[in-house]
Amino acid sequence: MPRANRFILPGHVWHITHRCHQREFLLKFSRDRTTYLHWLFEARKRFGICVLNYVVTSNHVHLLVLDKGQGEIAQSMQLVAGRTAQQYNTRKRRQGAYWQDRYHATAIETGEHLHRCLVYVDLNMVRAGAVTHPDQWEHGGYREIQSPRNRYRIIDMAELSRLCGFSQVAVFQEEHRNWVNTALRENLTTQDETWTRSI
Protein backbone atom coordinates (compact mmCIF):
# COMPACT_ATOMS: atom_id res chain seq x y z
CA MET A 1 0.00 0.00 0.00
CA PRO A 2 1.45 3.43 -0.95
CA ARG A 3 2.12 5.95 1.78
CA ALA A 4 -0.49 8.66 2.34
CA ASN A 5 0.45 12.01 0.86
CA ARG A 6 1.05 14.61 3.56
CA PHE A 7 1.28 17.72 1.37
CA ILE A 8 -0.58 20.32 3.42
CA LEU A 9 -1.73 23.58 1.83
CA PRO A 10 -1.62 26.59 4.19
CA GLY A 11 -4.91 28.29 4.98
CA HIS A 12 -7.00 25.16 4.46
CA VAL A 13 -9.01 23.07 6.90
CA TRP A 14 -7.89 19.45 7.07
CA HIS A 15 -9.57 16.31 8.31
CA ILE A 16 -6.83 14.09 9.69
CA THR A 17 -7.25 10.42 10.53
CA HIS A 18 -4.60 8.29 12.22
CA ARG A 19 -5.06 4.60 12.93
CA CYS A 20 -3.32 2.33 15.40
CA HIS A 21 -1.01 -0.34 14.00
CA GLN A 22 -3.00 -3.09 12.28
CA ARG A 23 -6.14 -1.45 13.68
CA GLU A 24 -5.33 -2.78 17.14
CA PHE A 25 -7.28 -1.33 20.05
CA LEU A 26 -4.29 0.42 21.56
CA LEU A 27 -6.47 3.35 22.69
CA LYS A 28 -9.15 1.21 24.29
CA PHE A 29 -8.42 2.44 27.81
CA SER A 30 -9.59 5.86 28.91
CA ARG A 31 -6.15 6.74 30.29
CA ASP A 32 -4.58 6.31 26.83
CA ARG A 33 -7.19 8.45 25.12
CA THR A 34 -6.67 11.06 27.85
CA THR A 35 -2.92 10.89 27.22
CA TYR A 36 -3.48 11.62 23.53
CA LEU A 37 -5.60 14.67 24.37
CA HIS A 38 -3.04 15.87 26.90
CA TRP A 39 -0.39 15.95 24.20
CA LEU A 40 -2.80 17.58 21.75
CA PHE A 41 -3.28 20.36 24.30
CA GLU A 42 0.51 20.60 24.64
CA ALA A 43 0.83 20.85 20.86
CA ARG A 44 -1.60 23.75 20.86
CA LYS A 45 0.54 25.53 23.47
CA ARG A 46 3.89 24.75 21.84
CA PHE A 47 3.15 25.05 18.15
CA GLY A 48 -0.15 26.93 17.95
CA ILE A 49 -2.05 24.22 16.11
CA CYS A 50 -5.64 25.34 15.52
CA VAL A 51 -7.92 22.42 16.43
CA LEU A 52 -11.55 22.65 15.28
CA ASN A 53 -12.82 19.24 16.40
CA TYR A 54 -11.56 15.82 17.45
CA VAL A 55 -12.52 12.36 18.58
CA VAL A 56 -10.22 9.72 20.04
CA THR A 57 -11.66 6.23 19.60
CA SER A 58 -10.32 2.86 20.71
CA ASN A 59 -8.16 2.34 17.62
CA HIS A 60 -8.00 5.59 15.65
CA VAL A 61 -8.21 9.36 15.89
CA HIS A 62 -10.04 12.06 13.92
CA LEU A 63 -8.84 15.65 13.98
CA LEU A 64 -10.17 18.74 12.22
CA VAL A 65 -7.46 21.39 12.04
CA LEU A 66 -6.77 24.70 10.30
CA ASP A 67 -3.32 25.00 8.79
CA LYS A 68 -1.72 28.41 9.37
CA GLY A 69 1.34 27.71 7.26
CA GLN A 70 3.85 27.52 10.11
CA GLY A 71 4.48 23.79 9.94
CA GLU A 72 2.40 23.35 13.06
CA ILE A 73 0.45 20.33 11.85
CA ALA A 74 3.52 18.19 11.16
CA GLN A 75 5.19 19.28 14.40
CA SER A 76 2.04 18.64 16.41
CA MET A 77 1.36 15.22 14.92
CA GLN A 78 4.95 14.19 15.58
CA LEU A 79 4.68 15.28 19.21
CA VAL A 80 1.24 13.85 19.93
CA ALA A 81 1.65 10.53 18.12
CA GLY A 82 5.20 10.04 19.36
CA ARG A 83 4.57 10.77 23.02
CA THR A 84 1.32 8.77 23.11
CA ALA A 85 3.08 5.74 21.63
CA GLN A 86 6.11 6.15 23.87
CA GLN A 87 4.07 6.30 27.07
CA TYR A 88 1.93 3.31 26.08
CA ASN A 89 4.88 1.15 25.03
CA THR A 90 6.81 2.01 28.18
CA ARG A 91 3.87 1.22 30.45
CA LYS A 92 3.04 -2.04 28.67
CA ARG A 93 6.69 -3.00 28.11
CA ARG A 94 5.79 -3.25 24.46
CA GLN A 95 7.97 -2.85 21.38
CA GLY A 96 7.12 -2.16 17.77
CA ALA A 97 4.97 0.24 15.79
CA TYR A 98 2.07 1.90 17.53
CA TRP A 99 0.59 3.76 14.56
CA GLN A 100 -0.35 2.38 11.16
CA ASP A 101 1.94 4.24 8.79
CA ARG A 102 1.35 7.97 8.26
CA TYR A 103 -1.75 9.94 9.07
CA HIS A 104 -4.22 10.72 6.27
CA ALA A 105 -5.26 14.28 5.45
CA THR A 106 -8.34 15.33 3.46
CA ALA A 107 -8.99 18.96 2.53
CA ILE A 108 -12.29 20.39 3.78
CA GLU A 109 -14.02 23.48 2.42
CA THR A 110 -15.38 26.02 4.88
CA GLY A 111 -19.13 26.54 5.23
CA GLU A 112 -21.52 23.67 4.46
CA HIS A 113 -18.77 21.16 3.72
CA LEU A 114 -17.18 21.90 7.09
CA HIS A 115 -20.56 21.63 8.84
CA ARG A 116 -21.05 18.13 7.48
CA CYS A 117 -17.51 16.99 8.31
CA LEU A 118 -17.88 18.41 11.83
CA VAL A 119 -20.98 16.29 12.40
CA TYR A 120 -19.33 13.25 10.81
CA VAL A 121 -16.51 13.48 13.36
CA ASP A 122 -18.98 14.04 16.22
CA LEU A 123 -20.96 10.92 15.32
CA ASN A 124 -17.99 8.56 15.09
CA MET A 125 -18.68 6.69 18.32
CA VAL A 126 -22.42 6.60 17.56
CA ARG A 127 -21.56 4.80 14.31
CA ALA A 128 -19.38 2.41 16.33
CA GLY A 129 -22.31 1.63 18.62
CA ALA A 130 -20.43 2.77 21.74
CA VAL A 131 -22.86 5.62 22.54
CA THR A 132 -26.23 6.90 21.35
CA HIS A 133 -25.24 10.59 21.44
CA PRO A 134 -21.79 12.21 21.05
CA ASP A 135 -22.25 13.98 24.39
CA GLN A 136 -21.78 10.58 26.03
CA TRP A 137 -18.24 10.11 24.67
CA GLU A 138 -15.72 11.76 27.00
CA HIS A 139 -12.90 11.93 24.47
CA GLY A 140 -14.71 13.78 21.68
CA GLY A 141 -14.91 17.43 20.76
CA TYR A 142 -18.71 17.64 20.93
CA ARG A 143 -18.65 18.16 24.69
CA GLU A 144 -16.01 20.85 24.46
CA ILE A 145 -17.86 22.68 21.68
CA GLN A 146 -21.09 22.72 23.65
CA SER A 147 -19.49 23.43 27.04
CA PRO A 148 -16.06 25.02 26.50
CA ARG A 149 -13.64 24.45 29.34
CA ASN A 150 -11.92 27.34 31.10
CA ARG A 151 -8.70 25.34 31.38
CA TYR A 152 -7.01 22.81 29.09
CA ARG A 153 -9.12 23.95 26.15
CA ILE A 154 -8.17 22.30 22.87
CA ILE A 155 -10.71 23.64 20.36
CA ASP A 156 -10.43 27.20 19.04
CA MET A 157 -14.11 28.12 19.34
CA ALA A 158 -13.79 31.60 17.80
CA GLU A 159 -12.04 30.23 14.70
CA LEU A 160 -14.43 27.30 14.39
CA SER A 161 -17.46 29.60 14.60
CA ARG A 162 -15.97 31.96 12.01
CA LEU A 163 -15.12 29.18 9.56
CA CYS A 164 -18.65 27.81 9.90
CA GLY A 165 -20.04 31.25 9.02
CA PHE A 166 -21.09 32.55 12.45
CA SER A 167 -19.96 35.74 14.16
CA GLN A 168 -21.23 34.66 17.58
CA VAL A 169 -20.11 31.48 19.30
CA ALA A 170 -23.45 30.98 21.09
CA VAL A 171 -25.34 31.03 17.79
CA PHE A 172 -22.92 28.54 16.29
CA GLN A 173 -23.26 26.23 19.30
CA GLU A 174 -27.05 26.18 18.91
CA GLU A 175 -26.79 25.39 15.20
CA HIS A 176 -24.19 22.72 15.90
CA ARG A 177 -26.56 21.01 18.34
CA ASN A 178 -29.29 21.16 15.68
CA TRP A 179 -27.04 19.61 13.01
CA VAL A 180 -26.11 16.69 15.25
CA ASN A 181 -29.66 16.11 16.48
CA THR A 182 -31.00 16.24 12.92
CA ALA A 183 -28.40 13.70 11.78
CA LEU A 184 -29.35 11.39 14.66
CA ARG A 185 -33.07 11.81 14.02
CA GLU A 186 -32.66 11.09 10.30
CA ASN A 187 -30.23 8.23 11.01
CA LEU A 188 -27.42 9.85 9.02
CA THR A 189 -24.72 7.93 10.87
CA THR A 190 -23.32 5.63 8.19
CA GLN A 191 -19.61 5.65 7.38
CA ASP A 192 -18.62 7.83 4.43
CA GLU A 193 -15.19 7.41 2.80
CA THR A 194 -15.45 10.96 1.44
CA TRP A 195 -14.17 12.28 4.77
CA THR A 196 -11.21 9.91 5.07
CA ARG A 197 -9.89 9.81 1.52
CA SER A 198 -6.29 11.07 1.64
CA ILE A 199 -4.95 13.45 -0.99
N, C-alpha and C positions, 0 to 999 in steps of 0.2 A: 504494500500500500504506500503511495507517495506521501511525503510529508505535507502537512497543511501549510499553505502560504500564509506568512505573517506580515505581509506588506500592509502597513497601517497608514491611511491617509489622514493628515491632520485636519481637525475641524469637523470630523465625522463622528457619529454615534456608532458604536460597535457592540454587537452581541457576541460575547465570548463564552465558549463552552470548553470545559476541561474535564476529561474522564480519568478515573483511577485505572491503573494498569490492569489490563484484561478485564475491565469492568468489575473488578473486585470491590467488595463493600468495605473499603478502607476508611470511609467516613461514617460508618454506621453508628458509632457512639457519639453522643452529644458533645463530649469533651473535645473530640477531634473536629467536629464542625465549628465549635466555639473557638478552637485554636485557629482555624482558617480565617474566621471573621476578625479575630484579634490581629492577625498579620495584615489583613485587608485594611483595618483601621490604621495600623502603623504605616502602611504604604501611602495612605492618604496624607498622613502627617509628613512623611519623609519626602515623597515625590510629587504630592499634589494631584494624585489621580482623582478624576471626577467620576464618582460612582453614581449611577442613576437607579439601579435596582440590582438585586442579587437573590440567589437561592442556593444553599448548600444542601445537597441531598446525600444519600448514603454512599453513592459511588461516582458522582460527578457534580460539577458546579456550573451555574449560569451567572454571568455578569453582564450588565449593561453599563457601558462606560463612554464618556466623551473624550476624544483625543484632543489634547491642546497643543500637540506638536513639540513637546519637550522630552519625548522618549519615556514618558511616565508609565505608559502601559507595559512596555517590555520590562522596565525596572521593577515595576510593582508585581508583575506576574512571576518574575524570577524570585523576588523576596518571598511572596506569599506561598507559592508552590514549593519552593526550596525549604523554607522553615517548617511548613506543615509536614512535609515528608520527613525531614530530619527528626523532628520531635516524635513523630509516630514510630519511625524505625528504631530510634534510640529506646523508647519506652517498651516496644515489643521485641527488642533484640532481633530485629528483622534486617535483612539485606536485600538489595535489588531495587528495581524501578518501582516507584510509587505511582507515577502518572503515566498515562498511555500517550506516549509521543508528545507532540506539541499541542498547544491549545488551538482551537478553531475560532476564527473571527469572521463574522458576517456583517456587512455594512447595513445600517438601518437609517431610513429617512426620518426626518423630524415630522411632527404632526400625526396624522392618522396611522401611518406605518409604525411609528414609535408607540402610539397608544396600544396597538394590537400586540406588538412584541412585549410591551410592559405586562400586559395581562397574560400572555403566554408564559412568561417567566413566573408570574405570581401563581399560576395554576399548576405548576410542575408537580407538586406533591399531591394535588387532587387527582391528576392523571395517574399518578403512581398508586393511588388508593390508600395513601397513608393518612390523609385528612379529608374532610368534606368541605373545608373552607381554608384559604391561605392564612387566615388569621390564627389558625391552630398550629401552624408550623413555626417554631421558634427561630429557626435559622433562615428565614426568608425576609425579603425587603418589604413585603406588604405591611407588616406590623410597624416598621419604622416609618414608612410613608404616612400611614394613618395616625400614628402617635410618635412623632419625632422625639428622640431622646435628647436630653440636655447635655449628657456626656457620652463619649464614645460613639458619636454619630458617624455613620459611614456614608449615607446618601446625601448628596447635595440637593436639598429640596428646592432651593431657589432656581437652580439651573434646570432641574427636571421639570418644574412647572413652566419655565420659560420655553423650553424645547417642545413641550406639549401644547404650547399656545395659550398659556394662562399667565396673567400678570399677578394674580393673587394665589398664594399657596393654598388657602382654605377652599377656594373655588375648585382648584385642581384636585384636592383631596376628595371632595364630594363627587366630582366626576369620575375619579379613579374608582371609588367605591361602586358607583353605578356601572362602570364598565365590567368590573369583576362579577358583580351580582347578576348582570344581564347574561354574561358568558355562562355562569353556573345555571341560571334559570333555563337558558336555551341549550344547555348541555354541549357547549362549545369547548370541550376539554380534550379533544383528540390530539395526538401528536402530529406536528406539522414540520416536515424537514426543511421548509422554507427558512425557518429561523435558525437552523443549525448547519446550513450549507456553507462551507468555508469558501473563501475567495482566493 
